[in-house]
C-alpha cells in the first residue's frame, strides 16, 4: 500500500487594503514594472491629480511584508454615469506566475461589486483580462481622453446591463489629491486665519 503525501505550499502572499505607508513602495514597484513611460498613458490622464476610489486600493504583500503587487480603482464617469477605472495592475517580476495578478484582480472586482459599483473600465491586454469577464463589447461607445487602441479598451459589468448603450468620453470624477503645493497654500491660508 503506497502512502503518497501531497505537499501544498502556503501562499507566498496576502492581499490587503493599501496603507498610506505603502505609497513609496507601490510607486517604486510601478516604476520598475511599467517603466518611465507609464505616466504618459491615456489612463494616467484620468488618474492625474486624483485619489483612488475609497476602499479600492490593494496590495499583495509577501511573507516579509514587502509589496509584491498593486492594483487601484479610480472614480470616472461617462455622460454622468459613474464607473471605475482599474489600473495600473503591477506585480514584481521576480514573483511572476505565482497568481498574484489574478488574486489582485479577483479581489478588486469582488470588493467593487460588494460596494455597489456598476461597472469597471480598463486599458489592457484583452487576452489576459477576458478571464475576469472584461470585453471590448462593453466599451464600444466609450472614448478615452487620449489615444488608445480600441482592442485594449475593456469593460466589465458588475450590474447586468450597466454598460449597455453607454457612449461618450471618460472623465475623472474622483476626489482631488492634495499635492505639496496645495498643502503649502492650505497652510498659508490657515496661518492668515489664526
Secondary structure, 3 states (H helix, E strand, C coil): CCCCCCCCCCCCEEEEECCHHHHHHHHHHHHHHHCHHHHHCHHHHHHCCECCCCCCEEEEEECCCCEEEEEEEEEEEECCEEEEEECCCEECHHHCCCCHHHHHHHHHHHHHHHCCCCEEEEECCHHHHHHHCCECHHHCEEECCCCCCHHHEEEEECCCCCCCCCEEEEEECCCECCCHHHHHHHHHHHHHHC
